[in-house]
């Protein structure tokens, strides 16, 4: 069996023709691992996650394999095997959380999951029947995170997942991410050192549109990450 869940070769993505944000970008994600993606602001982390999620149109890619099979980013089977939580998301504003969860479960062809534990863990009990448009930034993030972890997709993509969360919810999120290897693979971007050092089994450094360095095991520490980013100000 192929141990890689995702193999991506020679991806380029841009907003303006001739000004690539990603160029010659390649990576491999193994099954049942947690991977942190780091890079300075503007390095292309969100652009990559949007492209992988089928939401960015300006790209070209040499090849994409998912569980050893060629796919496109908008392939229906691939879409049902991944779920993305973005740093900011203003979609489905006139759905309540319960309505959104029901809609997504149906779209992913899954039974409506029991989210009682997740709702309690994120202290979201008072907001399950509130329109998403009426939620604070943090509570809106919780709604999408609860949905993500309830669905348990093979590939879970998180863009700056800690942003907007309170301390208790952040701690709970770290537990969920670290434990997700039992269900599938997580790829998350972050500029928060703690989120990387506490959860990631591998760290990829994005610079100049490509993965330039990687760390694993005991090499995942604050000193190495700061040095790789040439930035002593990283949190």
Number of C-alpha atoms within 10 A of each C-alpha: 5 10 12 17 20 21 18 18 15 16 21 21 25 18 13 9 8 8 10 17 22 24 19 17 21 19 14 14 20 17 20 20 25 24 25 24 22 27 23 17 9 12 18 22 25 18 18 21 21 18 20 19 17 15 13 16 11 13 16 14 16 12 14 22 17 20 17 14 10 13 16 16 17 14 11 11 13 19 19 17 16 21 24 21 22 20 17 15 12 10 9 13 15 13 16 20 24 17 17 20 23 16 14 17 17 12 11 17 10 12 10 15 14 10 16 12 11 21 19 12 17 21 15 17 12 9 19 17 12 15 18 25 15 13 17 11 17 15 20 23 22 27 24 21 22 22 23 20 19 18 23 18 20 20 25 23 24 24 20 21 24 23 16 18 18 13 10 11 19 17 15 13 24 19 13 15 23 17 15 20 16 11 16 20 26 26 22 27 25 21 18 15 16 14 22 25 19 14 21 25 19 21 25 22 20 22 20 17 22 21 19 12 13 18 19 13 11 9 14 19 17 16 10 12 25 15 10 18 17 12 12 11 7 13 10
